[in-house]
Amino acid sequence: MKITLHPHAEARLAERGATADEVRATVEGGERFPAKFGRVGFRRNFTYNGMWRGRAYATKQVEAIAVPEDGWLVITVLVRFF
């Protein structure tokens, strides 16, 4: 399956705490759900056990919002730590 990151999504990865590999794994094996404007969301939890912005977290949840375009075009990425 072809997974492409839109320049906006790629530019936001580091500031939101995700990697391109995590986004690809989320689209390939994550939970699929409907998103706004006819888009598709993918969600996956990763074991984190690390520090993010001065606080310790056990889990990182990556959410990728995508549209079907010759595979999937990921237009934005959201990350939650808990």
Stockholm file with secondary structure:
# STOCKHOLM 1.0

chainA/1-82         MKITLHPHAEARLAERGATADEVRATVEGGERFPAKFGRVGFRRNFTYNGMWRGRAYATKQVEAIAVPEDGWLVITVLVRFF
#=GR chainA/1-82 SS CCEEECHHHHHHHHHHTCCHHHHHHHHHHSEEEECGGGCEEEEEEEEEEEEETTEEEEEEEEEEEEEESSSEEEEEEEEEEC
#=GC SS_cons        CCEEECHHHHHHHHHHTCCHHHHHHHHHHSEEEECGGGCEEEEEEEEEEEEETTEEEEEEEEEEEEEESSSEEEEEEEEEEC
//
